[in-house]
Amino acid sequence: MQARDIMTTTVVSISPDVSVRHAVAMMLQNHVSGLPVVDGHGRVCGIVTEGDLLLRREVRSAPRPARAPELISQIDLERYIGSNGWCVADVMSQDVIVARPDSEVSDIAESLQVHRIKRLPIVEDERLVGIVSRRDILRVIAEAPTTILPRGDEAIRLAVRTRLRSDLGLTPQRVHVSVRNGQVTVDGQVESELKRKAIRVLVEGLGGIAGYKDCLLVSPAHIQD
């Protein structure tokens, strides 16, 4: 699945030359927490988010105490501009991470998580064509089809064994799978509670089973296949 399959194409954007107050009004009006900033040629030049506005002077009850000139750092100056600047260009983040319409959704999701951001502008030929947000990723999860196992106890047993090997590297020598009337029982020995939990999550995530019975033993000793 690619960005073009899930991105929002009707994107609310803003110019770097408009006022911060106007940007805030657009966020509130459109129920969004951030806006791509585009120049006169439609190219993304920044992004302004709620986080960029949390330290604004308008929300402080009193001005910060003055500091000696020799103590004012580059960071202090940047914070001052962000807190007091009139236009969007003064408060926006300029280092914008973007993706292309053919970018894989899994890569976009990883970028959102690693960089702790909520949205990723999608650009083509340097122009803004869409945006993918965390909510768009959540829709992918909500709409994803459930893996339905084939009918019949033996077919279910073979399918579970295959998934245990492919997902967790567990062979039949490590864990034994049996199925009766659709209920999956797994027994054997694993080296940690975490692996035991991973097995439960794997089996319970498969559609078409009647239940799961955990008969695993946990031994911290190293186990070889």
Buried (B, 14 or more C-beta within 10 A) or exposed (E): EBBBEBBBEEBBBBBBEBEBEEBBEBBEEEEBEBBBBBEEEEEBBBBBBEEBBEEBEEEEEEEEEEEEEEEEEEEEEEEBEBBBBEBBBBBBBEEBBBBBBEBEBEEBBEBBEEEEBBBBBBBEEEEBBBBBBBEBBEEBEEEEEEEEBEEEBEEBBBBBBEBBBEEBEBEEEBBBBBBEEBBBBBEBEBBEEEBBEBBBEBBEEBEBBEEBEEEBEEEEEEEEE
